[in-house]
Amino acid sequence: HGDRLFAVDAAGVARRLRAHPRIKDAQVRVRPPQTLAIMVTERTPVLALGVGDRLALIDDEGVVVDLTDSPAGLVMVADRTGRPVGARRGTPAESEAVGVALKTLPAIPAELRGRVVEVVVDAGSDVTLVMRSGLRIRVGALAGLTQRLEQVPGVLDAMSARGVTVAVIDLRYAGSIVVRPHAGGDGK
């Protein structure tokens, strides 16, 4: 307040704003005679990754937005690649699994998306989705992921129509779908 409007370094202000870990983009415009317009695009976490005893909240570009104790309802990523995992606010997560999970999320059919609680990534980028019900969907590698996942709702409907509660759906074998029902004599 009180500074001359034309003395404001708009590019410098935008640069300082973009340096904040929660800000994805910022634009600053001087609008005479008395307005300084600041437009900010915040980073929105889409995944949570365990790093030590904390959780890194990660946006759609793989950047760590925050470190916290709660996943805040986000899909968890389990990095089982055997490589070191690290995270610092405002920088890309140091985890191969995060990149794989970010490529996996858009391939999940809409009717399943809200039910996924964890993306497990093993060595070789082998992906398993864990659903809220406990169902595990072994997807395999990223190549052909969308086509394999498109089959899951139909498989679940067919099993439900037979009264079978499914524990595991394995899509890793070309041209085959392996279904393992929950243990128990009645298939439930």
LINHU-V377268 format. One record per residue. RES is the residue in one letter. SS is DSSP state (H for helix, E for strand, L for the rest). PHI is phi in whole degrees, 0 to 359 (999 if undefined). PSI is psi as a letter, one per 30 degrees, with the letter a starting at -180 (* if undefined). Layout:
# LINHU-V377268
RES_SS_PHI_PSI / RES_SS_PHI_PSI
This chain:
# LINHU-V377268
H_L_999_k / G_L_94_f / D_L_283_l / R_L_292_k / L_H_300_e / F_H_284_f / A_H_272_f / V_L_287_k / D_L_273_i / A_H_301_e / A_H_295_e / G_H_293_e / V_H_297_e / A_H_300_e / R_H_297_e / R_H_295_e / L_H_295_e / R_H_296_f / A_L_286_f / H_L_285_k / P_L_298_f / R_L_270_f / I_E_252_k / K_E_276_e / D_E_209_l / A_E_214_k / Q_E_231_k / V_E_233_k / R_E_230_k / V_E_270_k / R_E_235_j / P_L_299_l / P_L_266_f / Q_L_214_g / T_E_235_k / L_E_240_j / A_E_263_k / I_E_238_k / M_E_246_k / V_E_239_k / T_E_251_j / E_E_277_l / R_L_279_k / T_L_248_j / P_E_296_k / V_E_236_f / L_E_222_l / A_E_233_k / L_E_236_k / G_E_289_k / V_E_227_j / G_L_64_b / D_L_262_g / R_E_240_l / L_E_241_k / A_E_266_k / L_E_269_k / I_E_237_k / D_E_272_a / D_L_289_f / E_L_257_g / G_L_85_g / V_E_272_k / V_E_284_j / V_E_274_e / D_E_200_l / L_E_245_k / T_E_210_a / D_L_256_f / S_L_235_k / P_L_285_f / A_L_54_h / G_L_76_g / L_L_276_l / V_E_291_k / M_E_278_k / V_E_246_k / A_E_256_j / D_E_268_j / R_E_246_h / T_L_282_f / G_L_87_g / R_L_265_l / P_L_299_k / V_L_242_k / G_E_212_l / A_L_204_k / R_L_228_k / R_L_309_k / G_L_82_g / T_L_235_l / P_E_299_k / A_L_297_k / E_E_269_i / S_L_201_k / E_H_298_e / A_H_296_e / V_H_297_e / G_H_300_e / V_H_294_e / A_H_298_e / L_H_294_f / K_H_279_f / T_H_282_e / L_H_308_e / P_L_293_f / A_L_276_f / I_L_285_k / P_L_303_k / A_H_306_e / E_H_289_f / L_H_255_f / R_H_307_e / G_L_288_f / R_L_262_f / V_E_280_k / V_E_248_f / E_E_208_k / V_E_246_j / V_E_259_k / V_E_241_j / D_E_265_l / A_H_307_k / G_H_81_g / S_H_61_h / D_E_282_j / V_E_255_k / T_E_232_k / L_E_262_k / V_E_249_k / M_E_267_l / R_L_305_e / S_L_286_f / G_L_101_f / L_L_303_k / R_E_248_k / I_E_248_j / R_E_276_j / V_E_268_e / G_E_93_b / A_L_282_l / L_L_293_e / A_L_300_k / G_L_76_g / L_H_304_e / T_H_300_e / Q_H_296_e / R_H_293_e / L_H_292_f / E_L_299_f / Q_L_279_f / V_H_299_e / P_H_303_e / G_H_295_e / V_H_297_e / L_H_296_e / D_H_297_e / A_H_297_e / M_H_291_e / S_H_298_e / A_H_298_f / R_L_268_f / G_L_77_g / V_L_257_k / T_L_266_k / V_E_268_k / A_E_265_e / V_E_219_k / I_E_243_k / D_E_247_j / L_L_252_g / R_L_284_f / Y_L_256_k / A_L_308_k / G_L_75_g / S_L_229_k / I_L_236_k / V_E_256_k / V_E_242_k / R_E_245_j / P_E_286_l / H_L_299_k / A_L_296_k / G_L_141_k / G_L_295_f / D_L_265_g / G_L_78_g / K_L_249_*
